[in-house]
Amino acid sequence: MVHPPPILRGDDIWERVQNFPKVIEEPSYKFDGYSVAHNWTKQSILWELPYWKDNLLRHNLDVMHIEKNYFDNLFNTVMDVTGKTKDNVKARLDLPEHCRRPELHIPESANNKLLKPKASYSFTME
């Protein structure tokens, strides 16, 4: 009979992963016990959060921050906040490849200057 793996506390997992390189660092070589005792090769940047060791479900996503970031991006795009919107010239240049909304495409101009037309989903001052 095969038994489930032991439930590890945050401190136990931290002891195992604290010497691994962070996800943003190199190298990504295999460590002792890889695929036998564990499948870890790097340390998640989430371990930098002060509460991460105490999370009972570390594999769950931080819903509160995801919702906040989603709302911020949506709000800034609809309100057309300069410097904060995701609707920028670079995104508009990708539209012809991914979207069939020609009214959002950036028209070619004679002087090679890119002018982004106002999107129908963004608010105006009126």
MODELLER restraints for C-alpha pairs under 7 A, 6 or more apart:
rsr = mdl.restraints
at = mdl.atoms
rsr.add(forms.Gaussian(group=physical.xy_distance, feature=features.Distance(at['CA:10:A'], at['CA:53:A']), mean=4.36, stdev=0.5))
rsr.add(forms.Gaussian(group=physical.xy_distance, feature=features.Distance(at['CA:10:A'], at['CA:54:A']), mean=5.87, stdev=0.5))
rsr.add(forms.Gaussian(group=physical.xy_distance, feature=features.Distance(at['CA:11:A'], at['CA:53:A']), mean=6.23, stdev=0.5))
rsr.add(forms.Gaussian(group=physical.xy_distance, feature=features.Distance(at['CA:17:A'], at['CA:43:A']), mean=5.88, stdev=0.5))
rsr.add(forms.Gaussian(group=physical.xy_distance, feature=features.Distance(at['CA:20:A'], at['CA:41:A']), mean=6.80, stdev=0.5))
rsr.add(forms.Gaussian(group=physical.xy_distance, feature=features.Distance(at['CA:20:A'], at['CA:42:A']), mean=5.27, stdev=0.5))
rsr.add(forms.Gaussian(group=physical.xy_distance, feature=features.Distance(at['CA:20:A'], at['CA:43:A']), mean=5.44, stdev=0.5))
rsr.add(forms.Gaussian(group=physical.xy_distance, feature=features.Distance(at['CA:21:A'], at['CA:42:A']), mean=5.25, stdev=0.5))
rsr.add(forms.Gaussian(group=physical.xy_distance, feature=features.Distance(at['CA:21:A'], at['CA:43:A']), mean=5.75, stdev=0.5))
rsr.add(forms.Gaussian(group=physical.xy_distance, feature=features.Distance(at['CA:22:A'], at['CA:42:A']), mean=5.46, stdev=0.5))
rsr.add(forms.Gaussian(group=physical.xy_distance, feature=features.Distance(at['CA:22:A'], at['CA:43:A']), mean=4.49, stdev=0.5))
rsr.add(forms.Gaussian(group=physical.xy_distance, feature=features.Distance(at['CA:22:A'], at['CA:44:A']), mean=6.01, stdev=0.5))
rsr.add(forms.Gaussian(group=physical.xy_distance, feature=features.Distance(at['CA:22:A'], at['CA:45:A']), mean=6.36, stdev=0.5))
rsr.add(forms.Gaussian(group=physical.xy_distance, feature=features.Distance(at['CA:23:A'], at['CA:42:A']), mean=5.45, stdev=0.5))
rsr.add(forms.Gaussian(group=physical.xy_distance, feature=features.Distance(at['CA:23:A'], at['CA:43:A']), mean=5.78, stdev=0.5))
rsr.add(forms.Gaussian(group=physical.xy_distance, feature=features.Distance(at['CA:23:A'], at['CA:44:A']), mean=5.73, stdev=0.5))
rsr.add(forms.Gaussian(group=physical.xy_distance, feature=features.Distance(at['CA:23:A'], at['CA:45:A']), mean=6.57, stdev=0.5))
rsr.add(forms.Gaussian(group=physical.xy_distance, feature=features.Distance(at['CA:28:A'], at['CA:41:A']), mean=6.30, stdev=0.5))
rsr.add(forms.Gaussian(group=physical.xy_distance, feature=features.Distance(at['CA:28:A'], at['CA:42:A']), mean=6.97, stdev=0.5))
rsr.add(forms.Gaussian(group=physical.xy_distance, feature=features.Distance(at['CA:29:A'], at['CA:41:A']), mean=6.78, stdev=0.5))
rsr.add(forms.Gaussian(group=physical.xy_distance, feature=features.Distance(at['CA:30:A'], at['CA:41:A']), mean=5.86, stdev=0.5))
rsr.add(forms.Gaussian(group=physical.xy_distance, feature=features.Distance(at['CA:31:A'], at['CA:41:A']), mean=6.52, stdev=0.5))
rsr.add(forms.Gaussian(group=physical.xy_distance, feature=features.Distance(at['CA:34:A'], at['CA:40:A']), mean=6.76, stdev=0.5))
rsr.add(forms.Gaussian(group=physical.xy_distance, feature=features.Distance(at['CA:46:A'], at['CA:52:A']), mean=6.71, stdev=0.5))
rsr.add(forms.Gaussian(group=physical.xy_distance, feature=features.Distance(at['CA:73:A'], at['CA:85:A']), mean=6.51, stdev=0.5))
rsr.add(forms.Gaussian(group=physical.xy_distance, feature=features.Distance(at['CA:73:A'], at['CA:86:A']), mean=6.72, stdev=0.5))
rsr.add(forms.Gaussian(group=physical.xy_distance, feature=features.Distance(at['CA:76:A'], at['CA:84:A']), mean=5.88, stdev=0.5))
rsr.add(forms.Gaussian(group=physical.xy_distance, feature=features.Distance(at['CA:76:A'], at['CA:85:A']), mean=4.94, stdev=0.5))
rsr.add(forms.Gaussian(group=physical.xy_distance, feature=features.Distance(at['CA:77:A'], at['CA:85:A']), mean=4.44, stdev=0.5))
rsr.add(forms.Gaussian(group=physical.xy_distance, feature=features.Distance(at['CA:77:A'], at['CA:86:A']), mean=5.96, stdev=0.5))
rsr.add(forms.Gaussian(group=physical.xy_distance, feature=features.Distance(at['CA:77:A'], at['CA:87:A']), mean=6.14, stdev=0.5))
rsr.add(forms.Gaussian(group=physical.xy_distance, feature=features.Distance(at['CA:77:A'], at['CA:122:A']), mean=6.86, stdev=0.5))
rsr.add(forms.Gaussian(group=physical.xy_distance, feature=features.Distance(at['CA:78:A'], at['CA:121:A']), mean=6.18, stdev=0.5))
rsr.add(forms.Gaussian(group=physical.xy_distance, feature=features.Distance(at['CA:78:A'], at['CA:122:A']), mean=4.28, stdev=0.5))
rsr.add(forms.Gaussian(group=physical.xy_distance, feature=features.Distance(at['CA:78:A'], at['CA:123:A']), mean=6.15, stdev=0.5))
rsr.add(forms.Gaussian(group=physical.xy_distance, feature=features.Distance(at['CA:79:A'], at['CA:122:A']), mean=5.68, stdev=0.5))
rsr.add(forms.Gaussian(group=physical.xy_distance, feature=features.Distance(at['CA:79:A'], at['CA:123:A']), mean=5.51, stdev=0.5))
rsr.add(forms.Gaussian(group=physical.xy_distance, feature=features.Distance(at['CA:80:A'], at['CA:122:A']), mean=6.05, stdev=0.5))
rsr.add(forms.Gaussian(group=physical.xy_distance, feature=features.Distance(at['CA:89:A'], at['CA:116:A']), mean=6.33, stdev=0.5))
rsr.add(forms.Gaussian(group=physical.xy_distance, feature=features.Distance(at['CA:92:A'], at['CA:104:A']), mean=6.94, stdev=0.5))
rsr.add(forms.Gaussian(group=physical.xy_distance, feature=features.Distance(at['CA:92:A'], at['CA:105:A']), mean=5.96, stdev=0.5))
rsr.add(forms.Gaussian(group=physical.xy_distance, feature=features.Distance(at['CA:92:A'], at['CA:106:A']), mean=6.38, stdev=0.5))
rsr.add(forms.Gaussian(group=physical.xy_distance, feature=features.Distance(at['CA:93:A'], at['CA:105:A']), mean=6.90, stdev=0.5))
rsr.add(forms.Gaussian(group=physical.xy_distance, feature=features.Distance(at['CA:93:A'], at['CA:106:A']), mean=6.55, stdev=0.5))
rsr.add(forms.Gaussian(group=physical.xy_distance, feature=features.Distance(at['CA:95:A'], at['CA:105:A']), mean=6.31, stdev=0.5))
rsr.add(forms.Gaussian(group=physical.xy_distance, feature=features.Distance(at['CA:96:A'], at['CA:105:A']), mean=6.49, stdev=0.5))
rsr.add(forms.Gaussian(group=physical.xy_distance, feature=features.Distance(at['CA:104:A'], at['CA:117:A']), mean=6.65, stdev=0.5))
rsr.add(forms.Gaussian(group=physical.xy_distance, feature=features.Distance(at['CA:104:A'], at['CA:119:A']), mean=6.28, stdev=0.5))
rsr.add(forms.Gaussian(group=physical.xy_distance, feature=features.Distance(at['CA:106:A'], at['CA:114:A']), mean=6.84, stdev=0.5))
rsr.add(forms.Gaussian(group=physical.xy_distance, feature=features.Distance(at['CA:106:A'], at['CA:115:A']), mean=6.55, stdev=0.5))
rsr.add(forms.Gaussian(group=physical.xy_distance, feature=features.Distance(at['CA:106:A'], at['CA:116:A']), mean=5.61, stdev=0.5))
rsr.add(forms.Gaussian(group=physical.xy_distance, feature=features.Distance(at['CA:106:A'], at['CA:117:A']), mean=6.83, stdev=0.5))
